[in-house]
């Protein structure tokens, strides 16, 4: 609590993690953090009733928690079970909606998000469920070339970069994926997106190119070169039988990571030819020493 009240200018968010299972405990925290310290407060409650998740959580607590590091497994399990029974006996469920006990936002996460997320008083929204994270939106897997920039890829795997430049749509990274692979794993996501009205999708540039290409009916060969700038909201609006695209730039400094197809895609080309279409770098507080990642 002393650290929360320090009010250092570089600190924006503080997380107070604990059971806080009773209404009196939550009221005490709210009175101190908001009433005395003047901070805005949001409560997040994680409720897990899935037996598979509970068993996994128990194993992780027994294995990694400092409370049980020096305990025998049987003794640790007995102590943890006793604690759970104690908290369960004291538990008073927060009531959402108009009966929510405190004048601040409240979010309830059910079964790690798989059971849904209920929000009250967050940005003025009504109680609603949102879609959980899905691994189908994971960035394009680059295998042996994972996390390499274009410069590093040219230095270590010049042949692979040449092959990728020659046919970016079909090229598959060693032990990794191609754009076509990404398109295939996105099929269930695209089907679900078509059933929604207002939905926000957050993902990597390559994945967003595939999603945009689908809704904008872009020829497959052009999809890997769709311009997807960083720190930008791309809004698609259905108009008749087609979509209108609008971009909204966020006030965040960043590099341009979109690289056009080089004219020379031969395997014996020079590094200068390979990197000719690479966007120019610039130095800023948020970009010191960074290179352009492969997208």
C-alpha positions as a printed Julia matrix, in Angstrom:
295×3 Matrix{Float64}:
   0.0     0.0     0.0
   2.91    2.35    0.7
   4.15    1.81   -2.87
   0.68    2.53   -4.29
   0.6     5.82   -2.4
   4.07    6.94   -3.58
   2.6     8.71   -6.68
   5.79    8.57   -8.74
   5.27   10.25  -12.16
   6.44    7.2   -14.14
   3.81    4.93  -12.55
   0.43    4.71  -14.24
  -1.16    1.52  -12.86
  -0.9    -0.38   -9.58
  -2.22   -3.92   -9.05
  -3.22   -5.07   -5.57
  -3.46   -8.85   -5.85
  -5.27  -10.8    -3.13
  -8.39  -12.81   -2.25
 -10.49   -9.89   -0.91
 -13.43  -12.28   -0.77
 -15.71  -10.25    1.54
 -17.6    -7.04    0.87
 -16.0    -5.4     3.9
 -12.5    -6.1     2.51
 -13.41   -4.6    -0.86
 -14.97   -1.59    0.83
 -11.83   -1.05    2.92
  -9.61   -1.16   -0.19
 -11.88    1.27   -2.06
 -12.02    3.71    0.85
  -8.22    3.75    1.13
  -7.17    3.77   -2.55
  -9.91    6.07   -3.83
 -11.09    7.94   -0.75
  -7.69    8.66    0.85
  -5.17    8.33   -2.0
  -7.4     9.72   -4.77
  -6.82    6.97   -7.36
  -9.46    5.51   -9.66
 -10.29    1.9    -8.81
 -11.41   -1.11  -10.84
 -12.04   -4.54   -9.31
 -11.32   -7.69  -11.32
 -12.69  -10.98  -10.0
 -11.44  -14.29  -11.41
 -13.89  -17.15  -10.84
 -12.84  -20.68  -11.78
 -15.17  -23.67  -11.54
 -13.68  -25.76  -14.35
 -12.18  -28.89  -12.67
  -9.44  -29.2   -15.32
  -8.32  -25.59  -14.84
  -8.53  -25.9   -11.06
  -6.32  -28.99  -11.07
  -3.77  -27.24  -13.29
  -3.82  -24.13  -11.09
  -3.31  -26.26   -7.97
  -0.28  -27.97   -9.53
   1.26  -24.64  -10.57
   0.75  -23.14   -7.11
   2.3   -26.15   -5.39
   5.22  -26.14   -7.84
   6.05  -22.44   -8.11
   4.64  -20.62   -5.06
   7.28  -19.47   -2.58
   4.85  -20.41    0.23
   5.3   -24.11   -0.55
   8.86  -24.22   -1.84
  10.21  -25.88    1.31
   7.13  -27.99    2.1
   6.54  -31.63    1.33
   3.91  -32.11   -1.39
   1.37  -33.74    0.94
   1.75  -31.0     3.56
   1.53  -28.24    0.93
  -1.61  -29.74   -0.62
  -3.24  -29.97    2.82
  -2.42  -26.32    3.56
  -3.67  -25.11    0.17
  -6.91  -27.09    0.51
  -7.43  -25.58    3.98
  -6.91  -22.06    2.6
  -9.37  -22.66   -0.23
 -12.01  -23.91    2.21
 -11.42  -20.85    4.43
 -11.83  -18.4     1.51
 -14.9   -20.27    0.24
 -16.58  -19.98    3.64
 -15.94  -16.21    3.74
 -16.76  -15.55    0.06
 -19.4   -12.94   -0.72
 -19.99  -12.73   -4.47
 -20.01   -9.21   -5.95
 -23.44   -8.47   -7.45
 -23.17   -6.76  -10.83
 -25.57   -4.3   -12.4
 -27.44   -1.75  -10.28
 -26.74   -3.78   -7.12
 -22.92   -3.63   -7.45
 -21.75   -2.59   -4.02
 -19.17    0.07   -4.97
 -19.24    3.14   -7.29
 -16.43    1.86   -9.54
 -15.99   -0.5   -12.54
 -16.08   -4.25  -11.98
 -14.98   -7.07  -14.33
 -15.68  -10.74  -13.68
 -13.6   -13.33  -15.59
 -15.07  -16.84  -15.69
 -12.84  -19.93  -16.1
  -9.85  -17.95  -17.39
 -11.98  -16.2   -20.01
 -13.26  -19.38  -21.67
 -16.49  -19.09  -19.67
 -16.95  -15.46  -20.66
 -16.13  -12.01  -19.33
 -18.76   -9.8   -17.72
 -18.08   -6.08  -17.42
 -19.91   -3.48  -15.37
 -19.23    0.23  -15.5
 -16.26   -0.09  -17.9
 -16.23    2.89  -20.29
 -19.96    3.25  -19.77
 -20.81   -0.17  -21.25
 -23.72   -2.34  -20.17
 -23.09   -5.84  -18.94
 -21.85   -7.8   -21.94
 -19.77  -10.77  -22.96
 -16.73  -10.42  -25.2
 -14.82  -13.0   -27.18
 -11.82  -14.57  -25.48
  -8.29  -14.84  -26.88
  -7.83  -17.36  -29.68
  -4.51  -18.85  -30.81
  -5.76  -18.7   -34.42
  -4.8   -15.0   -34.38
  -1.19  -15.78  -33.44
   1.5   -14.12  -35.58
   2.92  -16.0   -38.58
   5.28  -18.64  -37.16
   8.79  -18.12  -38.57
  10.41  -21.31  -37.26
  14.21  -21.14  -37.54
  13.93  -17.47  -38.55
  11.85  -16.45  -35.52
  12.29  -12.82  -34.38
  14.83  -11.99  -37.12
  14.72   -8.62  -38.85
  15.1    -8.31  -42.64
  18.73   -7.31  -42.15
  19.43  -10.31  -39.91
  17.59  -12.66  -42.27
  19.69  -11.44  -45.2
  22.9   -11.85  -43.19
  22.15  -15.35  -41.83
  19.77  -16.86  -44.41
  20.14  -14.91  -47.69
  18.73  -17.8   -49.74
  15.59  -17.98  -47.59
  14.97  -14.24  -47.96
  15.37  -14.52  -51.73
  12.91  -17.43  -51.89
  10.46  -15.48  -49.73
  10.76  -12.39  -51.91
  10.19  -14.49  -55.02
   6.84  -15.88  -53.84
   5.85  -14.39  -50.49
   2.35  -15.92  -50.56
   3.46  -19.56  -50.78
   6.88  -19.36  -49.1
   7.04  -21.36  -45.87
   9.71  -20.57  -43.26
  11.89  -23.55  -42.25
   9.92  -25.25  -39.42
   7.41  -22.41  -39.77
   4.39  -21.19  -41.72
   3.48  -19.54  -45.01
   0.78  -16.94  -45.66
  -1.39  -19.75  -47.05
  -0.98  -21.65  -43.76
  -2.15  -18.56  -41.87
  -5.16  -18.21  -44.19
  -6.16  -21.82  -43.54
  -6.04  -21.48  -39.73
  -8.04  -18.25  -39.95
 -11.07  -19.88  -41.62
 -13.0   -20.5   -38.33
 -12.21  -16.95  -37.18
 -13.46  -15.44  -40.45
 -16.69  -17.43  -40.23
 -17.27  -16.1   -36.71
 -16.37  -12.52  -37.67
 -18.98  -12.6   -40.43
 -21.62  -13.45  -37.8
 -20.75  -10.41  -35.66
 -21.77   -6.77  -36.02
 -19.31   -4.63  -34.05
 -16.1    -6.47  -33.2
 -12.5    -5.48  -32.42
  -9.73   -7.77  -33.67
  -6.17   -7.39  -32.34
  -3.4    -9.35  -34.05
  -0.08   -9.29  -35.91
   0.4    -7.57  -39.27
   0.59  -10.75  -41.36
  -2.62  -12.09  -39.8
  -4.4    -8.76  -40.25
  -3.36   -8.72  -43.91
  -5.08  -12.08  -44.41
  -8.24  -10.86  -42.63
  -8.31   -7.62  -44.62
  -7.65   -9.49  -47.86
 -10.65  -11.71  -47.21
 -13.13   -8.91  -46.51
 -11.74   -6.58  -49.2
 -11.64   -9.43  -51.77
  -7.97   -8.76  -52.51
  -6.28  -11.14  -55.01
  -4.33  -13.77  -53.04
  -0.95  -12.79  -54.53
  -1.4    -9.2   -53.3
  -2.42  -10.05  -49.71
   1.18  -10.31  -48.33
   1.76   -6.72  -49.5
  -1.36   -5.07  -48.04
  -0.26   -1.95  -46.15
  -0.88   -2.52  -42.43
   0.81    0.31  -40.48
   1.71   -0.06  -36.82
  -0.29    1.67  -34.05
  -3.22    2.2   -36.4
  -6.9     1.32  -36.11
  -8.19   -0.11  -39.39
 -11.97    0.18  -39.58
 -14.01   -1.89  -42.03
 -17.61   -0.81  -42.66
 -20.02   -2.88  -44.73
 -21.56   -0.84  -47.55
 -23.92   -2.91  -49.66
 -21.95   -5.91  -50.88
 -18.46   -4.53  -50.19
 -16.43   -3.06  -47.33
 -15.1     0.46  -46.96
 -11.71    0.73  -45.2
 -10.73    3.66  -42.99
  -7.45    4.09  -41.06
  -7.11    6.0   -37.79
  -3.49    6.67  -36.77
  -2.7     6.58  -33.06
  -0.32    9.23  -31.63
   2.58    6.79  -31.19
   5.97    7.09  -32.92
   6.93    4.0   -34.91
   8.76    2.8   -37.99
   7.15    1.81  -41.28
   7.48   -1.99  -41.51
   5.83   -2.45  -44.91
   8.39   -3.62  -47.47
   7.65   -3.71  -51.2
   8.75   -6.65  -53.35
  12.35   -6.11  -54.57
  13.03   -6.11  -58.32
  15.91   -8.57  -57.92
  14.8   -11.8   -56.21
  17.68  -14.03  -57.33
  19.58  -16.06  -54.75
  22.95  -14.55  -55.77
  21.87  -10.91  -55.42
  23.81   -8.48  -53.27
  22.69   -7.44  -49.8
  22.11   -3.94  -51.19
  19.67   -5.3   -53.78
  17.92   -7.46  -51.18
  17.37   -4.57  -48.78
  16.69   -1.88  -51.4
  12.95   -1.66  -50.63
  13.43   -1.76  -46.86
  11.73    1.22  -45.14
  14.09    3.83  -43.71
  14.83    3.6   -39.98
  14.77    6.5   -37.59
  15.75    6.85  -33.96
  13.23    7.88  -31.33
  12.62    7.23  -27.65
  10.41    4.26  -28.53
  12.59    2.92  -31.34
  16.21    3.09  -30.18
  18.32    0.55  -32.06
  15.37   -1.41  -33.48
  15.41   -3.01  -36.93
  12.47   -3.75  -39.21
  10.92   -7.14  -38.34
   9.87   -9.57  -41.08
   6.1    -9.38  -41.63
